[in-house]
Amino acid sequence: MSDLAIHADGLGKKYNIRESSGGYKTLRESMTGAVSGLFRRLSSPAWKSSVDPGEYWALKDASFSIGEGEVVGIIGRNGAGKSTLLKILAGITEPTEGVAEIRGRIGSLLEVGTGFHPELTGRENVYLNGAILGMPRATIRRRFDEIVSFAEVEKFIDTPVKHYSSGMYMRLAFAVAAHLETDILLVDEVLAVGDMAFQEKCLGKMGDISRGGRTVLFVSHNMAAISNLCIKALWLDKSCLKMSGEVMEVVNSYVASVQGRSTLPLGGRTDRIGDGSVRFLGVEYRNGRGDLIESVCLGDDLTIELVYSSERKKELGSVSVSITFYNEMGVAICSFWNDMVGMTMRGLSASGRLVCQIDQLPLAPGVYSLSLILVVEGQAADKIRDAATLRVIEGDFFKFGKLPPPQFGSVMVRHKWFSLPKKSTVGHSEAL
């Protein structure tokens, strides 16, 4: 068995989320509040096991070991504790309880904006990050051109990074973390910021890193990337480590749980992002005749109705809404977004339904998970992954009585075939 690179024993992180009253209290008010609170707890039948509502455990009792050179995926829904775990391992956050033994130098890419000084140029930040990691200046100089080339920011390397786009910023940050000679690399979902080509480039680099004997911890919602890159996985659920082990075993269990979670009422789901001013409450499917359905045939018309509600008294301003279909491995297959097709929506009622009509659904048979995003007046109101599932069954998409085999891909595209007569070369030769 390889030597351990990371050993965690009972890691936990607690945050105090008790709201401030907004002003100072007198000694009498403080003492009265303390006595009243104690009386309420003692009066409760379950006072001994009650949880302080002002406390939130972002991570609780996580124990695991990771060997040198292992590539480990960390999976789980939003708010499960994945980023908190990486921040503890990176030394950014102190654990409330437990210990983590790290054997080796750590490089991390946890979120865009971490680690770079906005007023410094890209060149200066490369050297600064290398110095923070304990790298000799000669080592940084030797790897500098490779870092800049990988990040594709040669023209802007002497520009302050505060002027970089999020994509440029992320590319340079990843290049620094990946190319400087650390023993352990921590990578969060931040890779989603880049375009598809750069994501593939990053995944390839992480594969090279692992083959070079370095340890990689990789957080992602993309189960295909996790499965292809990692040999082991940790599954965090509700701030606890639910499962660890061989990657496909963990991924399959997680995917099954995602499909089950998608059947829960949206109104009660807490794993969502946004200011909550407007929230999704439900998803309904209808066929071309307007009947409610639970599954749809490949090639049939489909209408998706998103039930939403808010406590606003006035109409909603500009509204942007999108639906993204993911396959069973968490890979995005296609998206439907009103802004993308020029369908502006504004002046909507505070509660109602947002309707997306799809002519001849082109998705191959399978079970798909839908993730929803709602932006109101420029502010993210609600974002929820795995909000619902949709089963697509076999259908005659091309209307010629042939069903597409599974290996033909995830999306059907209408197309035409024709032949051309063989071109004569006689005239061409004579012209020469």
DRENFITOR-437064 format. One record per atom (N, C-alpha, C): x, y, z. Coordinates in steps of 0.02 Angstrom, whole numbers, plus 50000, padded with zeros to 5 digits. Last residue first. Layout:
N
XYZ ...
//
This chain:
432
497125111846574 497815112846594 498285112946535 496025108346503 496105115446520 496805116946542 496145094846498 496255098646437 496365106046451 495865091746631 496525090346606 496665094346542 494525095546637 495015098846682 495715097746654 493925087046547 493935094146533 494455097846574 494165075046620 494415076146552 494485083546536 493635071646739 494275075246742 494545076946673 491975072246799 492425070546744 493065074746749 491385066546955 491595072046912 492075069646858 490015056146981 490745056646980 490955062146931 488575064147052 488905060047001 489655061247002 488185063447224 488365067447166 488695062847115 486835060047338 487455058347304 487565062947245 486255063947503 486155063447430 486835062047399 485365065947656 485905062847619 485735063047544 484995076847795 484845074047730 485475070947699 484345077847964 484855078847913 484625075547848 484065081248135 483785080248069 484315081948016 484835072948265 484835079048225 484555077548156 484755067248433 484605065948363 484555072648325 485915064348561 485475069148528 485385067148455 486765054548608 486245057048653 485735061548619 487255040148504 487335046448539 486725048648578 487165027548452 487155033048404 487185039848439 487035016948537 487715019448526 487745025348477 485665013648533 485935017548590 486615020548576 484935016248368 485285012048417 485585016348473 483355023448330 484085024348332 484395019848385 482155014448238 482335017148303 483095017748307 481215017648094 481845015048121 481995018448187 480135023448030 480055016848058 480685013748086 480305036247993 480415031247941 480395024147969 480355047248080 479725045448046 479825040747987 481395050648159 481455052448089 480845050548047 480945045648285 481115052648277 481115054748203 480025035448353 480215035948283 480365043248265 480675031348516 480185034248471 480465034848401 480925025948684 481055025248612 480485028248570 480815038948811 480765032048787 480835031948711 481465048148942 481325048148870 481335040948846 481015054449095 481195048449058 480975049148986 481655067049194 481205065649138 481455059349103 481685074549356 481935069949306 481415068949252 482135089949439 481645085049417 481995080249369 483235096649488 482565098749511 482035093649493 484635096049484 484225090049491 483535091649518 484965111849561 485175106149521 484695100349534 484365128049557 484305121549590 484485115949541 484225144549595 484615139849554 484605133249590 483445160149600 483425153049619 483825148949569 483915173249573 483375172149622 483365164949646 485185183449534 485025176349537 484515175149592 484715198549455 484935195249516 484725187849514 484135204749344 484865204349348 485135200749409 482765202849362 483055209649364 483805209549377 483035186549404 482525191749402 482865198549411 483375170649348 483685177149362 483145182449352 483445153849380 482985159449372 483325165849394 483795137649324 484075144149345 483565149549331 483815120049351 483455126149335 483815132249362 484095104049280 484325109249327 484035115949303 483505087749264 483425094749244 483675099349299 484115072349204 483995076649262 483975083849238 483455058549113 483825064849115 483625068749177 483595042349055 483335046449109 483775052649115 483245037448883 483635037548946 483285041748997 483365039548706 483065036448765 483535036248825 483975055948652 483945048648647 483625045748710 483095070848614 483525067148660 483415059648653 482335079848540 482835075948505 483265071448549 480615083048531 481185082148577 481705077548547 479725091548442 480075085348426 480715084548468 479865107348513 479595103448457 480035097448444 479525113048669 480055109948629 479725105748575 479175126948767 478905122148719 479475119648674 479065131748932 479545130548878 479255125248832 478375143649041 478245137948997 478765137748941 478125147249206 478555148749150 478545142649105 476745152549303 477095147149269 477515149849212 476615161649458 476335159049396 476735153249369 476745177049544 476715169749546 476395167349481 476815190249503 477255188049557 477275180549564 476785191449322 476465191549388 476935188549440 478005200449224 477635194449242 477315195249310 478765210149160 478095211949181 477675205849200 479595200549033 479585205649085 478855207249102 480635191548927 480055191148972 480115196549025 481155188448761 481195192748820 480555192048861 481855177648672 481185178048699 481205181948765 483055174448607 482765181148600 482065181948625 483625162748638 483205162748578 482825169348570 484315165548752 484695162948696 484285163048631 483355169048846 483795174248818 484145171948755 482785156448878 482395161448842 482825166948811 483515141148850 483605147548885 483245152948846 483965124948869 483425129048841 483395135448883 485305113848830 484985118848872 484455122548833 486005097148840 485745102848803 485405107548852 486885089548923 486735087448855 486465093248813 488115088549046 487605092849016 487515090948943 488325074049142 488575077949085 488005082049055 487935065149240 488035072149259 488325076449204 487625052649201 488295053649227 488445060849242 486365053349147 486435049849211 487125050649241 486345070349080 486245063149076 486395059949144 485395085249099 486005081449113 485855074049105 484745099949031 484665092749037 485345089549048 484275115349097 484825111449069 484695104049083 483355129749073 483305122649091 483885119049058 483175146749128 483485141549087 483375134649117 482645163549119 482555156849146 482865151849099 482485180149167 482885175449126 482835168649158 481505194449166 481575187649191 481975183449141 481275211149217 481555206549168 481685199749200 480115211549351 480435215049295 480685209949244 478545206249411 479265205049404 479515208949344 477375217049496 477565212649442 478325211949440 477255217449678 477245220349611 477465215249559 477405210649793 476745213649781 476685216349710 478245195149821 478225202049796 477515204249784 478475182449856 478075186449903 478025193749881 478275170549723 478655175249763 478185178949809 478445155749622 478065160049668 478535164749703 478175144349484 478585148749525 478135153049570 478295129949388 477875133649434 478325137849479 478615127049225 478965128349288 478515132649333 478255115249106 477975120849144 478315121349212 478665110148948 478885110049018 478625116249052 478065100348819 478005106848853 478205105948925 478545092048671 478555092248744 478485099448769 478245080948536 478235087748562 478195087448638 479355066848506 478695069848521 478775077148543 480645061948494 480325064748435 479645067848447 480475049548614 480945053048571 480575055448509 479085051648723 479425047948670 479915052448633 479115054248900 478985056748833 479365052548782 478275053549060 478815051749014 478625053948944 477205059049121 477785057649163 478385055549122 476015072049077 476375065749065 476955065149113 474485080249046 475045079149091 475355072349079 474085085848880 473965081148936 474595080848980 474255093348767 474145096948829 474015092448889 474625087048654 473905088148662 473745091948726 475985085448665 475745090148616 475005091648620 476145083948847 476265081948778 475965087048730 476975091148987 476365090048948 476555088048877 477605091349154 477715089849083 477035088749049 478115102449285 477615098149255 477765097349180 478845106549437 478975105449366 478435100649340 478835119149570 478665112749539 478825112649465 479335130749623 478945126449667 478785119649636 480675142249625 480325136949590 479955132549640 480515158949688 480745152049694 480335147349650 481165174949717 480695171049678 480965163849677 482075177949816 481515182649804 480965179449762 483185170349840 482545167749863 481965172449851 484455172649795 484215176949849 483525174949874 485345156849773 484975162749751 484715166749810 485295139049769 485695145149771 485255150849746 484865124449866 484775128949810 485175135349822 484405113649955 485045113849920 484975118049856 483155112650006 483575117850035 484245118449999 481495109449954 482215108249942 482625114149969 480155111749963 480505109850024 481245108750015 479745114649834 479655119649886 480035118149950 479905103049760 480405108349754 480355113449811 479715086849827 479405093349812 479915098949812 480755074149749 480535077849809 480205084349789 481295068349640 480585067249649 480315071049710 482645070249646 482275074149597 481525073349603 483105060649732 483015067449758 482595071649711 483225049649648 482725049549701 482575056449727 484285053749570 483645052449538 483075052249589 485255054449670 485065060549634 484385059549601 485425041149704 485135045649754 484905052049721 486035036149589 485385033449610 485045038149659 487225043349595 486765044549540 486065042049557 487815037549710 487635044549710 487125046049655 488045024549667 487605025649724 487365032849726 488935026949562 488295023749548 487795024849605 490025032649633 489655036549583 488965033549570 490455021749710 490205027749743 489785031849695 490825012749609 490355010749661 490045016749695 491775019949539 491145018249507 490615016049557 492855021649637 492495027249607 491825025349577 492935013749795 493065013449724 492595018049686 492605025249931 492825018949904 492975019449830 491335031250042 491995031950011 492195025149984 489915040450099 490205034450069 490885036050040 489605051550176 489115046150171 489425039750145 490165063050281 490435058450232 489985052350230 489055077250298 489375071150324 489645066950266 488315087650246 488905089350286 489275083250314 487395081050163 487165084550222 487735085450273 488635070950100 487915072150099 487715075250165 489975066449996 489745070350053 488995071750046 490945053649946 490265056449935 490055059750000 492455051449864 492135052849928 491465056149914 493275039149763 492825044849771 492585045249843 494635033549656 494225033249716 493775039349720 495145036649536 495125029549553 494705028349616 494675048549407 494815046549476 494795038949484 494345051149273 494965053849301 495165050449366 493125045349242 493695044449197 494355046249229 492275049149347 492365042149332 492995040949290 492315063249338 492525059849399 492705052549384 491765064949211 492455067149224 492725063749286 490485059749235 490905056749184 491635058549195 489955068049332 490125061249352 490555057749299 490165083749375 490205079849313 490435072749330 490295090949485 489635088049475 489625083649413 491825089749580 491455091049519 490765087949522 493425090949649 492715091849662 492365093449596 494815081249674 494435084749622 493695084849639 496445079649722 495755079449747 495345083949702 497905070749684 497415075649661 496745074349695 499655068649705 498985067149729 498505072749707 500885063149585 500595068049631 499875066349647 501395054449491 501465052649561 501195057749610 501145056849360 501805058849385 501895057549459 499855053749347 500325048849322 501035050549343 499325065749397 499245059549436 499735054249413 499685074649294 499935075649362 499895069249403 498965069649186 499695069649184 499995070249254 497665072449235 497865065549222 498625064849220 497735086149236 497665082749300 497835075349293 497805088249097 498375090149140 498335086649207 496535084049058 497125080549034 497735082049076 495775093649123 495695086649143 496295082549119 496205105049052 496335104449124 496285097249147 495725102148924 496445103148934 496635102349007 494375101948947 494705095848925 495455096248936 494235115448980 494065110349029 494405103749011 494555121448858 495015122148914 494865117148970 493455117448782 494125115548761 494625116048819 492365123148850 492435115948847 493145113748829 492935137248953 492575134248897 492735126748894 492805139149135 493125139249071 492695136349015 492055136849249 492085143749222 492355143749152 492205124249295 491605125449255 491615132449224 493255124149381 493395122549312 492805123949266 492745125649509 492915131749473 493075130349399 492555115049591 492115115549533 492265121549490 494305113449642 493575113849654 493215114549588 495705104149676 495355107849623 494615107549636 497275102249743 496565102549760 496215106849709 498695092249738 498315097449702 497575096749720 500235089249814 499515088049817 499165093849782 501515093449792 501405086249799 500665084449794 502035105649669 501715103649732 501605096149732 502815114249571 502955107449594 502695106049664 501715122049455 502215122549508 502245115949545 500655118149373 501335117549348 501875118449401 499425119849437 499575113349406 500315112649388 499375132949484 499285127449531 499525120749502 499555139849362 500035140649417 499985134649464 498425135649291 499095134349264 499615134849319 497385140649369 497475133449363 498175131849339 497605154549352 497625151549419 497735144049416 497425155949215 498075157249244 498135154049313 496065152249205 496575148649167 497265149649197 495435161749287 495415154749305 495965150849269 495675173549214 495895172949283 495955165649303 495005170849095 495735171949095 496025170849164 493675169849147 493995164249112 494745164849111 493425182449198 493435176749245 493775170749213 494605193949124 493945190849128 493995184949176 495685205849205 495565199449171 494835197549174 495945216849279 495645218049214 495515211549176 496585212149388 495915214849400 495555216349334 497865208949350 497355203749342 496655206249357 498745220549248 498475218849314 497885214049307 499765213549120 499175217549136 498935215749206 500715204949073 500955210849110 500395215849124 499985195549004 500345193349064 500615199249105 499265196448890 499025200248948 499415198849011 499735188248791 499665195448775 499495199648837 499685175448852 500325178548836 500265186148825 498755166648902 498675173748919 499315177648903 498615152648907 498425156348846 498305163748861 499025143749002 498465148149020 498215152248960 500115138048938 499545133748955 498925138148968 500965149148932 500725146048870 500105141748883 501225151449067 500885156549027 500595153648963 501895139449102 501285141649137 500885146449094 503005139749019 502535134149013 501865135949045 503675150949067 503425150948998 502905145448988 503985146549202 503565152349188 503255152049117 504845136949248 504175134649228 503735140349201 505975144449281 506045138849234 505365136549207 505485153249376 505725155949312 505765150349260 505255144349480 504695147849450 504885150449381 506565140549507 506085135449486 505485138749451 507115152549550 507395149449490 506905144149463 506445154949668 506305159249611 506555156149546 505785140449748 506345144949733 506195148949671 504205139749829 504605138049770 505185142949763 503245141449925 503925139649946 504385137749889 502035146249894 502085138949896 502785136649916 502355159549889 501925157349943 501955149749951 503085159549770 503435161049833 503025158649892 502065156949678 502615152249686 502985153249751 501325168549694 501035162049713 501575156849722 502255177949644 502005178449713 501725171749736 502415173949512 502985173649557 502765173949630 501095176149467 501405169549460 501985168849509 500945189749493 500565185049532 500835177949526 501785195549397 501935196349469 501565191349512 501085191549280 501775189549292 501955189949366 499855198349295 499875191049293 500565188449308 500115211949414 500045209049347 500035201449351 499125217349555 499745214949524 499605211949456 497885220049603 498265225749578 498915223549544 497365207849651 497075210949591 497485216549562 498285193849688 498185200749708 497955204649648 497635177349706 497935182549665 497795189449694 496925169149797 497635168149786 497985173349744 495345168549725 495755166549782 496475165849760 494675170849610 494765176549654 495205175049713 493755156249596 494035161849560 494085167849608 494255143449710 493745147849683 494075153749649 495295133949719 494665132849752 494105137349727 496625126249689 496215130649647 495505129749671 498205123549768 497475123149766 497175128249718 499515113149823 499305118449778 498545117849771 500495108249962 499835108549930 499775114549883 501765096750000 501595103649985 500965103849943 501565083750125 501765086450060 501525093550052 500405077250209 501115075550199 501315077750129 499305082050330 499485083050260 500235081850253 498045077150434 498765076650425 498915076950350 496825084950521 496995082750454 497755082850448 495665082250656 496325084150630 496405081550559 494265088750755 494625083950714 495285086650689 493355104250741 493545098150776 493905093550727 493415115350662 493155116150730 493335110050772 494845118850558 494285114550578 494055116050649 495155134050474 495325129750530 494735125350547 495435136750302 494965136750357 495195131950411 496565135150225 496215141550222 495745142250281 497175122950215 497395127350268 497075134150267 496715113650127 497175118650100 497445123350154 495815106750207 496425103250185 496945108150159 494825116750218 495175114250278 495825110950258 494435117750085 494735123650119 495095121650183 493895105050063 494505107050027 494835113050061 492775105750149 493295100750159 493935102850125 492045116050089 492295116950157 492855111950171 491695110249968 492165115849968 492455117050037 490805099950020 491385098449978 491915104049981 489625101050088 490245101750127 490875100650086 488405101950026 488555095550060 489195096050102 488025112549949 487955113250021 488125106950060 487465103049811 487665109549837 487545109849912 487905085249825 487515090849802 487755097349833 489425076549781 488875078149827 488515084349802 491155071249779 490505072549749 489975073849802 492785070849737 492345072549793 491685074849763 493975058949680 493425063549666 493015064749729 495705057149681 495085055849718 494565061149700 497095048849637 496645054149612 495955052649640 498635045649722 497945043949708 497555050049683 499905049249762 499795047749692 499085045849674 499745042449924 500135046449878 499995044349806 498035039749981 498725037949970 499085042549922 496985045650105 497135046050033 497885044650024 495695042150221 496405042150205 496495042050130 494475049450333 494665045850273 495425046350265 493085056650412 493705052950422 493855048950359 492115069450473 492365066350411 493045063150424 491195076450564 491465069750577 491685066250513 490485088050458 490415084750522 490715077750520 490305104450395 490625097950388 490615094650456 489515114650432 489645113950361 489975107350345 488375116650550 488945112350537 489015111450462 487875130950628 487805127150567 488445123250556 486925138850758 487505135150736 487365131350671 485765144250804 486275148950781 486905145550756 485005134150855 484835136550788 485335141550761 485725120650933 485715127950935 485565130450865 484715106550951 485265109650916 485185117250918 484345095151086 484165100651041 484785103751011 484545085251175 484765083951107 484605089551059 484045090351293 484725087951292 484985086951222 482725093351272 483205098851278 483925096451273 481515087651238 482125085051208 482695090051215 480535094651304 480615087551319 481265084751292 480975110751365 480865106551307 480965099251326 481365117651475 480655115951470 480505111251413 482685120351450 482525115451503 481795113351501 482535129851349 482865123551335 482685118251386 481885140251418 481555137151361 481875130351346 482845143451515 482195140951537 481845137351480 483865148551434 483985142451473 483325139351494 483225159951384 483435154651338 483555148151374 483055167251501 482475165151463 482645159351416 484405169551536 483975165651581 483355163051544 484805177351425 485145171051441 484705166651484 483955188551433 483935184151374 484245177451388 484375193951554 483685191751546 483625186851488 485685197351524 485565192351576 484855189551570 485485206851423 485875200851409 485725195451459 484745216751490 484455213251432 484815206751417 485695220751587 485055217951608 484735213951551 486695226151508 486845220251548 486205216851570 486015230551346 486215232151414 486365225651451 486695227951183 486215226351234 486475228651302 486915236951030 487175234351092 486615233151142 486205231250873 486415236250921 486665233050984 485825220750793 485915227250760 486115232750809 485765208050831 485175212150845 485225218950813 486385195750716 486495201150764 485855205250772 485995178550703 485945185350678 486055190350734 487045164850700 486555168650739 486565175850717 487935156350644 487515160350597 486985164350634 489465150150661 488955153450701 488565158050655 489965134350597 489915141550589 489355144250634 491105120950608 490475124050631 490525131550621 491775106850540 491805114150539 491125116950555 492785092250567 492145095650570 492255103150570 493535076250553 493535083350534 492825086250538 493945063350598 493415067050631 493385074450615 495425063750520 495105060150575 494595064750609 496295061050370 495825065250408 495475061050460 497775061250287 497385057150334 496955061950376 498635060950135 498155064550177 497805059550223 499575052150088 499685059250075 499235063450121 500325036950142 499755041550144 499985048650128 501125025450031 501125029750090 500545034650085 500265011149960 500665017249956 500625021150021 500424994050000 500005000050000 500445006250000 
//
